[in-house]
Amino acid sequence: MPRLPSWWLVTSLALASACGKSDDQAADAPPDSAPAATAMSEGPMAIVTVIYNTPKDTAAFEKYYRDVHLPLLTANQQEIGLTRTDFTRFASNLDGSKPAYYRQAELYFPSIEAARRGMATPGFKKVADDLSNVASGGVTGLLAVETSDPSEASEGEPMAIATVIYKQPKDSVAFEKYYAETHLPLLGANQQEIGFSKAELTRFESNLDGSAPARYRQAELYFPSMAALKKGTATPGFKKVAGDLPNFATGGVEGLVAVETR
């Protein structure tokens, strides 16, 4: 399936043409926890996405995540072949209610083949096996590919992210046609009013075990701050975009507010 076009985003959206910087590390992780950069991918990047359900004890989760799990990932990142990591914590659903999920970790690879090689390494198995020690609420692990222009890890202050997770539609061909020809141009036409600085679009290829993906797509709209996100999601432009979702997202969506936790 071809990558979705990015012409619908105005110049100020600044979807970067380079990838591979790894400035994005957890704020509560050791300073050297960000994976080292590697060569830029020639094709779509692949992303191992881990969505954490709310744990039984969030304080215990955060301590183990910071002190054990993230250092374990860092220690094995070269063997696994990561080019970048993004860690976020969900603050709420978009309607302000309790978030459907707790955290998300995104591990970037230069290609789907590189991701599959990385997931087959002993290092990745160590990290995956450690999830049972931290994720007491359970996790959903998926393999995704980027379908927007590749973007760099964000720099400066942690950003706020409006995250839309699409469930499997009734007709994926109809979904993709409407998404590319109608929904994304609508988003582009309203992006200046909404005020997001970049967008990352991904399509889930499979669960990490190779089975059919538990979710279909994800869209992440990055804002410079939580205040900017709240202002942007209250605009008529955002309401137009959100109001268009029932026209093609026949499987339903989950909308969340996330904050980067570099």
Secondary structure, 3 states (H helix, E strand, C coil): CCCCCCCCCCHHHCCCCCCCCCCCCCCCCCCCCCCCCCCCCCCCCEEEEEEECCCCCHHHHHHHHHHHHHHHHHHHHHHHCCCEEEEEEEEEECCCCCCCCCEEEEEEECCHHHHHHHHCCHHHHHHHHHHHHHCCCCEEEEEEEECCCCCCCCCCCCCEEEEEEECCCCCHHHHHHHHHHHHHHHHHHHHHHHCCCEEEEEEEEEECCCCCCCCCEEEEEEECCHHHHHHHCCCHHHHHHHHHHHHCCCCCEEEEEEEECC
